[in-house]
Amino acid sequence: MLKRAAEIQGRTLTDFVVTASCAAARETIESTEIIRLSAEDQRLFAEAIINPPEPSDALIQSIAKYHELQGIK
């Protein structure tokens, strides 16, 4: 089957397999690294960037602890 497909595309079997493998690898990586958002999710994401919420007490405490550990004043 692979040999026939390579012949149809005018490629060597090795070239066909390498090209097909690279395409499959690219698709696999993209499907795990690219986040696809609905229109509503895009709107909420943009809104959170434009108008971020106030930091919680826990976040403020975490930042203070980080600064203390890092010697940041």
C-alpha positions in Angstrom: 0.0 0.0 0.0 2.8 2.4 0.9 4.7 1.6 -2.2 1.7 2.2 -4.4 0.9 5.5 -2.7 4.6 6.6 -3.2 4.3 5.6 -6.9 1.1 7.7 -7.3 2.9 10.7 -5.9 6.1 10.1 -7.9 8.2 9.6 -4.8 10.5 7.0 -3.5 9.1 4.8 -0.8 11.6 6.4 1.7 10.6 9.9 0.7 6.9 9.1 1.0 7.3 7.6 4.4 9.4 10.4 5.7 7.0 13.0 4.4 4.0 11.3 5.7 5.6 10.8 9.1 6.6 14.4 9.4 3.1 15.5 8.5 1.6 13.2 11.2 4.2 14.5 13.7 3.4 18.1 12.9 -0.4 17.5 13.3 0.2 15.6 16.6 2.3 18.5 18.0 -0.1 21.2 16.8 -3.2 19.4 18.3 -1.6 19.4 21.7 0.0 22.8 21.6 -2.6 24.9 20.0 -5.6 26.0 22.1 -8.8 26.4 20.2 -11.4 28.7 21.8 -15.0 29.2 21.0 -16.1 32.8 20.2 -17.4 33.2 23.7 -14.2 31.9 25.3 -12.2 34.3 23.1 -14.3 37.1 24.3 -13.9 36.1 28.0 -10.1 35.7 27.5 -9.8 39.1 25.9 -11.9 40.7 28.6 -9.7 39.2 31.3 -6.6 40.6 29.7 -8.2 44.1 29.2 -9.8 44.2 32.6 -8.0 41.8 34.9 -9.6 40.9 38.2 -8.1 42.2 41.4 -5.5 39.8 42.9 -6.8 37.5 45.6 -5.4 37.5 49.1 -3.7 34.2 48.4 -2.0 35.6 45.4 -0.8 38.7 47.3 0.6 36.4 50.0 2.3 34.2 47.4 3.9 37.2 45.8 5.1 38.5 49.1 6.6 35.0 50.0 8.3 34.8 46.6 9.8 38.3 47.0 11.0 37.3 50.5 12.6 34.1 49.2 14.2 35.9 46.3 15.5 38.8 48.4 13.3 41.2 46.4 12.2 44.4 48.1 
